Amino acid sequence: MKNHVYKIKIYSLISIFFCFTCTVVTLKHPIVSNLAIPSEWEDENIIILSDSLTLELKSGQKRNSLNMTRTIWYKINNSVPATLKEVVDRYSEYVEEKPIISIIAIYKSGKYKKITNIKHLKDLYYVNSLYKHKPHYFIQKAHIPNYSDIAFLRYSVKRRFHQTKNCSDRYGLRSDYPVQKKVIQLIWPTSYELNFGLENAENLTIQSNKIVKNNKNIFTVEGNSLQPIKSINNKYPELWYAALFVSFPPVNSKSFSWEELGDFYLQELSDSLKDKDASFLDSLAKGIQGLDENEIIDNTFKYVKDNIRYYGSWEKAYSIIPRDPKMVFKNGYGDCKELSTILAFLLRRKNVKVWLTLVNTKGFQYLEKYPTLGAFDHLIVCVEKMNGNLLFLDPTNKVCTTNTSYHWVLGQKALIIKENGSYTYTINPDRFYKNEIKTVSKIEPLSDRGDWSIKGTVIFNGAIAGQTYKAIKLRENVKESELLINTLKNVLQIKANKVTLDKLEPLSVTIGYFAPFSHYITNNSGRSIIFAVPSLYTPNQHFSDLSNEGNRYLYEVNQTDTWIIPKDFNTFNFTNLSSKYSKGTWNSTNENITRIYSCEFKHIDESEREYLGKMLSKKNEFSRGIAWAE
């Protein structure tokens, strides 16, 4: 492999923060010495030469705190990406102190510039008429001048978190860019019992060591020549990508268990429901009626959802603690913590078993052996019904029913919070949930000129119905017909000219359509119809691709397509599909052709990836059939 060597000198300021007098110095840093860049990185727009992260857990009388220092050296090869042209760092005033940011740009001409126009802003991130005068986040923002002329960029930030409960539990080794050297250093008092670990399922070449110095434990992780993460494709990326995981204890000197974290979070919420608030909510609960358990749950959920609209507002303590209920109802809006705590209180007053539930709505989830509150970004409600079944309710989801509000977090990991009994859980659909597509289409000549058409009905049930229902209900400045046309095109490759919305429910949507049919072929061999539209739905195909970035998950879906065709097309060529992951069959009668496909939700481990590739190839072969006319 060919390597390229770079030698440079870097100039800095004597005083980074307070002095504007320039002095020429040589900065001691790995890029000053010979630096070998792998030849395959030549075309990368940005390379991280060095990324150094230090995490120091500090003890406190009431709460533990965390100091974080990070310095990144970028080598800029191309000015195309805009990601570094403007540096934005967001943080919460209640959770941490104002970050100290230092940026130095070194230009191709050899000149350097300390970026001093770092602005401290308060009301830029969430601009809304409700809160223009109140900040959600404090922001550090810096514009990098003449970005296209930069050769190197150094970005440094120092942060101090007043509390650790919202700190990340995961510190990854790889980045969006190739990394020449990555160092993570974890420091904590020797008197602490800290639960941490280096997970490396992808088998990166990583060195680690632990020493004790000045009554502190120091654990260091180092990786070199780390390839970039092009995209996070697998469903549970935390099971694959190498990272340092840490369970920072919010208080005391020992990492918490999941049960202890649940109790701690309940205590944090207790002050938000004071005696006067309880009496206020009691009066509301009395007005909510129902003949049975289901009706009580439905009416309570509808009451909260209809009277409080979701609005994320997290300034100061409210980034963690809910506002009092009376204020929320007076304002008419609240965030997930406020809506869920109110809903849980009202349901309890109606003798319904209910628990608050933390859930992560994003890609990376927690690992079971590293308990942390930092893994969650959303609060919902879990109801245990009389039959023992669990029902999750998300009152922030306005376009839903009690049975569908949680569908957008299916498959996500959660923490169900019970006093002295909190436990982790993966949110799964109930037994009545089905994810399927049914189509019935008629193919026929449109005119004597040889034009053909296809018209029919598409029925979505389950996830795709929920997505379509929500898109229609929340659409702004988009015609319903335009949205339906785009949905048919994106999901089933139907390029419709006309559409009708025949049924619209949260879990079932029916669309009628008319489209030109371009898969009628006439040549010397005769006349034929290719059954390619509607196509097979391939949801979340990136969960089942064949890259080397972790394990894969096939999406559970059932699809049945029926085509009504002219009688003279009676010779067929079909290929059925049978594998451990999916099945597909073709059936024909006098005038009907039916294609049936089913795929179970499956975890595909690395050893079976080759088999998965063969299955996907066979699936493509199965997806199209042909009929010939006599």
Rosetta blueprint (number, residue, H / E / L):
1 M L
2 K L
3 N E
4 H E
5 V E
6 Y E
7 K L
8 I L
9 K L
10 I L
11 Y L
12 S L
13 L E
14 I L
15 S L
16 I L
17 F L
18 F L
19 C L
20 F L
21 T L
22 C E
23 T L
24 V L
25 V L
26 T L
27 L L
28 K L
29 H L
30 P H
31 I H
32 V H
33 S L
34 N L
35 L E
36 A E
37 I E
38 P E
39 S H
40 E H
41 W H
42 E L
43 D L
44 E L
45 N L
46 I E
47 I E
48 I E
49 L E
50 S E
51 D E
52 S E
53 L E
54 T E
55 L E
56 E E
57 L E
58 K E
59 S L
60 G L
61 Q L
62 K L
63 R L
64 N L
65 S E
66 L E
67 N E
68 M E
69 T E
70 R E
71 T E
72 I E
73 W E
74 Y E
75 K E
76 I E
77 N L
78 N L
79 S L
80 V L
81 P L
82 A L
83 T L
84 L L
85 K L
86 E E
87 V E
88 V E
89 D E
90 R E
91 Y E
92 S L
93 E L
94 Y L
95 V L
96 E E
97 E L
98 K L
99 P L
100 I E
101 I E
102 S E
103 I E
104 I E
105 A E
106 I E
107 Y E
108 K L
109 S L
110 G L
111 K L
112 Y E
113 K E
114 K E
115 I L
116 T L
117 N L
118 I L
119 K E
120 H E
121 L E
122 K L
123 D L
124 L L
125 Y L
126 Y L
127 V L
128 N L
129 S L
130 L L
131 Y L
132 K L
133 H L
134 K L
135 P L
136 H L
137 Y L
138 F E
139 I E
140 Q E
141 K E
142 A E
143 H E
144 I L
145 P L
146 N L
147 Y H
148 S H
149 D H
150 I E
151 A E
152 F E
153 L E
154 R E
155 Y E
156 S E
157 V E
158 K E
159 R E
160 R E
161 F E
162 H L
163 Q L
164 T L
165 K L
166 N L
167 C L
168 S L
169 D L
170 R E
171 Y E
172 G E
173 L L
174 R L
175 S L
176 D L
177 Y L
178 P L
179 V E
180 Q E
181 K E
182 K E
183 V E
184 I E
185 Q E
186 L E
187 I E
188 W E
189 P E
190 T L
191 S L
192 Y L
193 E E
194 L L
195 N E
196 F E
197 G E
198 L E
199 E E
200 N L
201 A L
202 E L
203 N L
204 L L
205 T L
206 I E
207 Q E
208 S E
209 N E
210 K E
211 I E
212 V E
213 K E
214 N L
215 N L
216 K E
217 N E
218 I E
219 F E
220 T E
221 V E
222 E E
223 G E
224 N E
225 S E
226 L E
227 Q L
228 P L
229 I L
230 K L
231 S L
232 I L
233 N L
234 N L
235 K L
236 Y L
237 P H
238 E H
239 L H
240 W L
241 Y L
242 A L
243 A E
244 L E
245 F E
246 V E
247 S E
248 F L
249 P L
250 P L
251 V L
252 N L
253 S L
254 K E
255 S L
256 F L
257 S L
258 W H
259 E H
260 E H
261 L H
262 G H
263 D H
264 F H
265 Y H
266 L H
267 Q H
268 E H
269 L H
270 S H
271 D L
272 S L
273 L L
274 K L
275 D H
276 K H
277 D H
278 A H
279 S H
280 F H
281 L H
282 D H
283 S H
284 L H
285 A H
286 K H
287 G L
288 I L
289 Q L
290 G L
291 L L
292 D L
293 E H
294 N H
295 E H
296 I H
297 I H
298 D H
299 N H
300 T H
301 F H
302 K H
303 Y H
304 V H
305 K H
306 D H
307 N H
308 I L
309 R E
310 Y E
311 Y L
312 G L
313 S L
314 W L
315 E L
316 K H
317 A H
318 Y H
319 S H
320 I L
321 I L
322 P L
323 R L
324 D L
325 P H
326 K H
327 M H
328 V H
329 F H
330 K H
331 N H
332 G L
333 Y E
334 G E
335 D L
336 C H
337 K H
338 E H
339 L H
340 S H
341 T H
342 I H
343 L H
344 A H
345 F H
346 L H
347 L H
348 R H
349 R H
350 K L
351 N L
352 V L
353 K E
354 V E
355 W E
356 L E
357 T E
358 L E
359 V E
360 N L
361 T L
362 K L
363 G L
364 F L
365 Q L
366 Y L
367 L L
368 E L
369 K L
370 Y L
371 P L
372 T L
373 L L
374 G L
375 A L
376 F L
377 D L
378 H E
379 L E
380 I E
381 V E
382 C E
383 V E
384 E E
385 K L
386 M L
387 N L
388 G L
389 N L
390 L E
391 L E
392 F E
393 L E
394 D L
395 P L
396 T L
397 N L
398 K L
399 V L
400 C L
401 T L
402 T L
403 N L
404 T L
405 S L
406 Y L
407 H H
408 W H
409 V H
410 L L
411 G L
412 Q L
413 K E
414 A E
415 L E
416 I E
417 I L
418 K L
419 E L
420 N L
421 G L
422 S L
423 Y E
424 T E
425 Y E
426 T E
427 I L
428 N L
429 P L
430 D L
431 R L
432 F L
433 Y L
434 K L
435 N L
436 E E
437 I E
438 K E
439 T E
440 V E
441 S E
442 K E
443 I E
444 E E
445 P E
446 L L
447 S L
448 D L
449 R L
450 G L
451 D L
452 W E
453 S E
454 I E
455 K E
456 G E
457 T E
458 V E
459 I E
460 F E
461 N E
462 G L
463 A H
464 I H
465 A H
466 G H
467 Q H
468 T H
469 Y H
470 K H
471 A H
472 I H
473 K H
474 L L
475 R L
476 E L
477 N L
478 V L
479 K L
480 E H
481 S H
482 E H
483 L H
484 L H
485 I H
486 N H
487 T H
488 L H
489 K H
490 N H
491 V H
492 L H
493 Q L
494 I L
495 K L
496 A L
497 N L
498 K E
499 V E
500 T E
501 L E
502 D E
503 K E
504 L E
505 E E
506 P L
507 L L
508 S E
509 V E
510 T E
511 I E
512 G E
513 Y E
514 F E
515 A E
516 P E
517 F E
518 S L
519 H L
520 Y E
521 I E
522 T E
523 N E
524 N L
525 S L
526 G E
527 R E
528 S E
529 I E
530 I E
531 F E
532 A L
533 V L
534 P L
535 S L
536 L L
537 Y L
538 T L
539 P L
540 N L
541 Q H
542 H H
543 F H
544 S H
545 D L
546 L L
547 S L
548 N L
549 E L
550 G L
551 N L
552 R E
553 Y E
554 L E
555 Y L
556 E L
557 V E
558 N E
559 Q E
560 T E
561 D E
562 T E
563 W E
564 I E
565 I L
566 P L
567 K L
568 D L
569 F E
570 N E
571 T E
572 F E
573 N E
574 F L
575 T L
576 N L
577 L E
578 S E
579 S L
580 K L
581 Y L
582 S E
583 K E
584 G E
585 T E
586 W E
587 N E
588 S E
589 T L
590 N L
591 E L
592 N E
593 I E
594 T E
595 R E
596 I E
597 Y E
598 S E
599 C E
600 E L
601 F L
602 K E
603 H E
604 I E
605 D L
606 E H
607 S H
608 E H
609 R H
610 E H
611 Y H
612 L H
613 G H
614 K H
615 M H
616 L H
617 S H
618 K H
619 K H
620 N H
621 E H
622 F H
623 S L
624 R L
625 G E
626 I E
627 A E
628 W E
629 A E
630 E L
